[in-house]
Amino acid sequence: MAWDLTTAKSHLNAWLTAELQVSSGQSYTIGSRSLTRANLSEISERIKFWQNEVKKLSNGRRGARVMRVVPRD
């Protein structure tokens, strides 16, 4: 999937916010209702992914660089 730098930064910020919310409390219960947030290790993986995407897009690269070499005698 292709996205632009602005979208990648937006996703990175969302995952960083999620990490802050999970660090303040993994789960809690109010009365008969309970909330359990996502696993911190999964959030860390997504943060690394989006950091790499932002880095790639900031450098102007969209994929692997391909070079062709022609051997000569």
Contacts in CASP RR format, 6 or more apart in sequence:
PFRMAT RR
TARGET T0000
AUTHOR 0000-0000-0000
METHOD contacts of the structure
MODEL  1
MAWDLTTAKSHLNAWLTAELQVSSGQSYTIGSRSLTRANLSEISERIKFW
QNEVKKLSNGRRGARVMRVVPRD
2 62 0 8 1.000
3 11 0 8 1.000
3 53 0 8 1.000
3 57 0 8 1.000
4 57 0 8 1.000
5 54 0 8 1.000
5 57 0 8 1.000
5 58 0 8 1.000
8 50 0 8 1.000
8 53 0 8 1.000
8 54 0 8 1.000
8 57 0 8 1.000
9 54 0 8 1.000
11 50 0 8 1.000
11 53 0 8 1.000
12 47 0 8 1.000
12 50 0 8 1.000
12 51 0 8 1.000
12 53 0 8 1.000
12 54 0 8 1.000
15 43 0 8 1.000
15 46 0 8 1.000
15 47 0 8 1.000
15 50 0 8 1.000
16 47 0 8 1.000
18 37 0 8 1.000
18 38 0 8 1.000
18 43 0 8 1.000
19 40 0 8 1.000
19 43 0 8 1.000
19 44 0 8 1.000
19 47 0 8 1.000
21 37 0 8 1.000
22 37 0 8 1.000
22 38 0 8 1.000
22 40 0 8 1.000
22 43 0 8 1.000
23 40 0 8 1.000
25 37 0 8 1.000
26 36 0 8 1.000
26 37 0 8 1.000
26 40 0 8 1.000
27 34 0 8 1.000
27 35 0 8 1.000
27 36 0 8 1.000
27 37 0 8 1.000
28 34 0 8 1.000
28 35 0 8 1.000
29 35 0 8 1.000
56 62 0 8 1.000
56 63 0 8 1.000
END
